[in-house]
Amino acid sequence: MKRLRSFVSITLLGGFMVILPIAIFIWLVEWLLGAVRDLIQPLSHWLVEQTAFTNYAADVLGVLLLLSGCFVIGLFIKTNVGGWLHDVMDEWLTRLAPGYKTIREVVSQLLGGEGNTSLLKGDVCRAYIMGRAAGVSVTAIITAKHANGDVTVYAPTAPIPTSGFVYHLSSDCVDLLPHVSVEAAMRTVIACGSGSHIISEIPPNR
């Protein structure tokens, strides 16, 4: 009887783990489509009233206009003035809405962007946060090096690497991993450790 209960529970859990990501993905797609539909609805109604477009054609045209607007904004922020305005607005939103920075970086990671650019400029390392003798190490990014030889590292937490912990360590508690890119290290964090053989198999350059 115990074996049967174990088999049923494990099988149900396995099915749940397969279905849950799919359900979350479908929910996100439906939410995104609903948000886009609500955004373009006033324009669609105006097009239907003022032109001979059907509701479907008006929705398609509204989406195209929205994408065109995103493209124009993307072109504008590539200019000096646009880049400056974007930085000012970014700084203003970060001050007024503390969660904005985290959301921006998560979206950037999901879309393959640069995310936290300060982290991308750092070096990947294995940080022995409890001392080398304890044998406990974490994947981390060196964010600062100090005159006395100490380093400051950022250890991201899974599955969202934009949250984590900052440690100030002596240099002997850090093993540099020069052949591991920040992007590759972040992927292992997002995957909750999957693929971390790239961290352990490459000999550290101390």
N, C-alpha and C positions, 0 to 999 in steps of 0.2 A: 504493500500500500504506500509505503514511504517512497519507493522508487517511482510509482505511478504519479504521486503528487509532485516529486522532483521533476519528472519528465514533462508533466503538464505545465508547471510553472516556468521551467526553462524555455519550453517551446513558445509559450505565450510571450515571455520576455523577448525572445528572439524576433517574433513577429512584430511586437510593439516597437522594437528598435529599428525594424525595416520600415514600418508604416509612419512612425513619428516624423522622421526627416522629410518624407514625401508630403505628409500633411502640412507641416510647417512651410515647406516650399510653396505648395498650392495656396495656402493662406496668404503668404507674402505676395504672390503674384496677383491674387484677387484683390488684396488691399491696394497694391500699386495701381492696378487697372481702375479700381474705384476712385482712387485719389486723382488719377489723370482724367477720368470721366467727369468728376466734380469740377476739376479745374477748367476744363474746356467747355463745360455745359453752357455757360452764358454766351460764349462765342458761337457754339453750335445753334442755340436758339435764335441768335441774331441772324446767322446765315440762312436758317430755314425760313425766317420771316421776311428777310430782305431779298432772297434769291430763290432760284428754283431747285436748290439742293434738297435732297431727301435727308432724313435724320442720319442715316448711315454715312452718306457722302459728307455731310457737315462734320460728323465726328472724325472721319478720316482726315479731312482738311484741317480740322482743329489740331489733331495730333501732329500733322506735318508742320503747321505753323509753330507749335510748341517746340518741336525739334529744331526748326529753323532759328527760333529765338535762342535756344541753348547754344547753337552753333555760333550765332552772332556774338553772344556773351563770351564764348570761348575765344573767339578772335579778338575781342576787345581787351580781355585781361592779358593777352600776349603783348599788348602795347605797353609802353612805359607808363602812360597815364592810367590805363586800365589795371596794370599790376599794382600801381601805388594805391588806387582806390580800393582794390580787393584787399590789400594788406591792412588798410585803415579799417575797412568794414569788418575784416576778420578779427582784428584786435579788439574792436568795439564789441562785437558779439561775444567774444571769449570772456571779456570783462563782465558783461551784463548777464550772460547765460553760461554758467560754468560747465553745463553738460554739452554745450555746442562743440567744444574742442574734441571731446571723446567721440561724439557722433561723426564729426567731420573725418577724423582719422580712421574710424572703423569703416566708413563708407569708402574712403580712399583705398584702404587695404582690400576691401571686397572687390572694388573695380580695378584693382591692379595698379593703383596710383602709388605715390611715394609715401603717403601716410605721414608719420612723424619724421621730418627730414633731419632733425638733430640726431635721431637714432641711426639713420642710414649712413651718417658720416662716422659712426663709431666702429669699433672693432669687436668682432664676436669673440667670446671667451667662455671658458668654464670657470666659474667663480666658486671658491670654497668658502662659503659664507660662515661656516662654523670652525674654520681653520683646516689646514690640509690634513692634520692628523685624524680628524673626525671622518674623513672620506666622503663627506656629503658635498656635492657640487651642483650648481644650477647653470642653465644656459643664460648668458647675460651679454649685454652690450656695454662696452667701455664708453662712458659719456664725458669723462674728464680725467686728466692726468695732473698730478700735483707736484710741486717743486721737490718735496721730500721723498718722492718715489711712489707715494700712495696713489690709488686710483679710485674713481667713483664709477660704479657699475649700475646698470638698470636691469633687473631681472623681471621679464614680463611674465604674467600669469595666463594660464590657458582658460578658455579658448580665445580670449580677447587680449591681444598683446599690448593694447594701449593702456591697460591697467597693470600695475606691478609694484615692485619694491626697489628702493634705492639703497645701495650699500656702499660704505666707504671702507676699502680694504687695503691692506699692504700688498705690495707687488708680488710677494711670494705666495699669496692666496689666489693668484689669477694665472691661468694658462691661456695664452693667446691661440686662436684658431684662425690663422691668416687665410686658409683656403676655404673657409665657410663664409658665404656672403650673409649680410643681414637679412635679405629676403628669404634665403634658405632657412636660416635659423628661425625667423618668424613663422614660416610655414610649419615647422615642427611644433611650435607653440600653439598655433591655431588648430593643429591636428592632435592636440593633447599628448604630444610626445611621439606620435607615429613618425617614423623616418629619422629618429634621433641617432641612428648609426653614423650619420655624417659628423656628429659631434664627438662620438667616442672612437671611431676608427681612425680618424686623422691624427697623427702624432702632434701633440701640442708644441708650439714654438715658444719656449720660455726665455 
